[in-house]
Amino acid sequence: MIESTEKRQVRRGRIFPDRRSTAEEVSDRIAQRTEQRKKCRQIFERICPQLMVNHYNWFIAIDSETGNYLLDAKFEGLMQQVKIYYPSNGKVRLTAFRLNEQGYCGLI
């Protein structure tokens, strides 16, 4: 039996090396996401007490620009609603919360 002495070369690097973001683009995206989170959190704080009465521990996805929101008891159901009402066009970004005292969806 012949054994190979050659080691496989490990290639490390970017998957798409031609798609590089500048530091400005990255900081702009971070700033936009932070601003969106703040807007959604304000909407969440405003509507949460009314919705918690009948929908405690349900999931909610909020559109920061319009203030519209979607509700579902399960996260998977909420994601299906998001796909139906907000088709993937890359422009609308929603923020998900859970209708409880903290608003967290998962474990921290």
Secondary structure, 3 states (H helix, E strand, C coil): CCCCCCCCCCCCCCCCCCCCCCHHHHHHHHHHHHHHHHHHHHHHHHHHHHHHCCCCCCEEEEECCCCCEEEECCHHHHHHHHHHHCCCCCCCCEEEEECCCCCCCCCC
